[in-house]
Amino acid sequence: MYCENCGNKVEENADICLKCGVFLKKNNQKNSSSSPKIGKGIASLVLGIVAIFFCISGFAAFESLEESLMDYEGIQRIGFAVGFIFIQTVCSVPGFCLAIAERMNNKNGFNTAGFWLGIISFICIALQFIFVLIY
């Protein structure tokens, strides 16, 4: 291998040219300008959007469930609440976990959006659960 700066012959595993002191580029190194993988960030964003959609749907459905909730008491009411918000939880938890895992590696917009949508959906889930219990 030869130095690109001065043309001096250097060893294959050398990092610096001993003649001119320039750092040598390795062919097997990844280019630093390559874009980071965003698949998990997009997945967390999509799951967060789905969870928010079901949260909004859940709040809208409570208006029509007023009389039905009066028939449930105690454990039945808790079971109803858990069943009602199950799909939201199934979307929120994996999306939030993906966002957290990816935020440790790289902080792009998809991860941040997925993280905050997860937080918002957890708040909505808690509010819905409390609403079902006290309504």
C-alpha positions as CSV (number, residue, x, y, z in Angstrom):
1,M,0.0,0.0,0.0
2,Y,1.2,3.5,-0.7
3,C,0.5,6.9,1.0
4,E,-1.9,9.0,-1.0
5,N,-0.1,12.2,0.1
6,C,3.6,11.5,-0.5
7,G,3.6,8.1,-2.3
8,N,5.8,6.4,0.3
9,K,5.3,2.6,0.7
10,V,3.6,1.8,4.0
11,E,2.5,-1.4,5.6
12,E,-1.1,-2.7,5.0
13,N,-2.1,-2.3,8.6
14,A,-0.5,1.1,9.1
15,D,-2.7,4.0,10.3
16,I,-0.2,6.8,9.7
17,C,2.4,7.4,7.0
18,L,5.8,7.5,8.8
19,K,7.3,9.8,6.2
20,C,4.7,12.6,6.0
21,G,2.5,11.9,9.1
22,V,-0.8,11.8,7.2
23,F,-3.6,9.5,8.4
24,L,-4.2,6.8,5.9
25,K,-7.6,5.9,4.7
26,K,-8.5,2.2,5.0
27,N,-10.6,0.6,2.2
28,N,-12.5,-1.6,4.6
29,Q,-13.6,1.3,6.9
30,K,-17.1,2.6,6.7
31,N,-17.5,6.1,5.3
32,S,-18.4,8.4,8.1
33,S,-21.0,10.2,6.0
34,S,-23.1,7.1,5.5
35,S,-26.6,7.5,6.8
36,P,-27.6,5.7,10.0
37,K,-30.1,2.9,9.9
38,I,-33.6,4.3,10.7
39,G,-35.8,1.2,10.5
40,K,-36.4,0.9,14.2
41,G,-37.0,4.6,14.5
42,I,-39.7,4.5,11.8
43,A,-41.2,1.4,13.4
44,S,-41.4,3.2,16.8
45,L,-43.0,6.2,15.0
46,V,-45.6,4.0,13.2
47,L,-46.5,2.1,16.4
48,G,-46.8,5.4,18.3
49,I,-49.1,6.8,15.7
50,V,-51.3,3.7,15.8
51,A,-51.4,3.8,19.6
52,I,-52.4,7.5,19.5
53,F,-55.1,6.7,17.0
54,F,-56.5,4.0,19.3
55,C,-56.3,6.3,22.3
56,I,-58.3,8.9,20.5
57,S,-60.8,6.2,19.4
58,G,-61.0,5.0,23.0
59,F,-61.8,8.5,24.3
60,A,-64.5,8.9,21.6
61,A,-66.0,5.5,22.5
62,F,-66.4,6.3,26.2
63,E,-69.3,8.7,25.3
64,S,-71.3,5.8,23.9
65,L,-70.3,3.5,26.8
66,E,-71.7,5.5,29.6
67,E,-74.7,3.3,30.3
68,S,-72.7,0.1,29.7
69,L,-70.1,1.0,32.3
70,M,-72.8,1.3,35.0
71,D,-73.5,-2.4,34.6
72,Y,-70.0,-3.3,35.6
73,E,-68.7,-3.3,39.2
74,G,-65.3,-4.1,40.8
75,I,-63.3,-6.7,39.0
76,Q,-65.6,-6.7,36.0
77,R,-65.0,-3.0,35.5
78,I,-61.2,-3.5,35.8
79,G,-61.4,-6.3,33.3
80,F,-63.4,-4.1,30.9
81,A,-60.8,-1.3,31.2
82,V,-57.9,-3.7,30.6
83,G,-59.6,-5.3,27.6
84,F,-60.6,-1.9,26.2
85,I,-57.1,-0.4,26.3
86,F,-55.2,-3.7,25.4
87,I,-54.6,-2.8,21.7
88,Q,-53.2,0.6,22.7
89,T,-50.8,-1.0,25.2
90,V,-49.7,-3.6,22.6
91,C,-48.8,-0.8,20.2
92,S,-47.3,1.6,22.8
93,V,-44.9,-0.6,24.7
94,P,-43.0,-2.1,21.7
95,G,-42.9,1.3,20.0
96,F,-41.6,3.0,23.1
97,C,-39.0,0.3,23.7
98,L,-37.7,0.6,20.1
99,A,-37.5,4.4,20.4
100,I,-35.5,4.1,23.7
101,A,-33.1,1.5,22.2
102,E,-32.5,3.5,19.1
103,R,-32.1,6.8,21.0
104,M,-29.1,5.3,22.7
105,N,-27.4,4.7,19.4
106,N,-28.5,7.7,17.3
107,K,-30.9,10.5,18.0
108,N,-32.8,11.1,14.8
109,G,-36.3,12.6,14.4
110,F,-38.0,9.3,14.0
111,N,-36.7,8.0,17.4
112,T,-37.6,11.2,19.1
113,A,-41.1,11.3,17.7
114,G,-41.7,7.6,18.5
115,F,-40.4,8.3,22.1
116,W,-42.8,11.2,22.7
117,L,-45.8,9.5,21.0
118,G,-45.1,6.6,23.4
119,I,-45.1,8.9,26.4
120,I,-48.4,10.5,25.2
121,S,-50.0,7.2,24.6
122,F,-49.0,6.0,28.1
123,I,-50.6,9.1,29.6
124,C,-53.8,8.5,27.5
125,I,-53.9,4.8,28.6
126,A,-53.6,5.8,32.3
127,L,-56.4,8.4,31.9
128,Q,-58.7,6.0,30.2
129,F,-58.0,3.4,32.8
130,I,-58.8,5.9,35.6
131,F,-61.8,7.1,33.7
132,V,-63.3,3.6,33.5
133,L,-62.7,3.0,37.1
134,I,-64.3,6.1,38.5
135,Y,-67.0,6.8,35.9
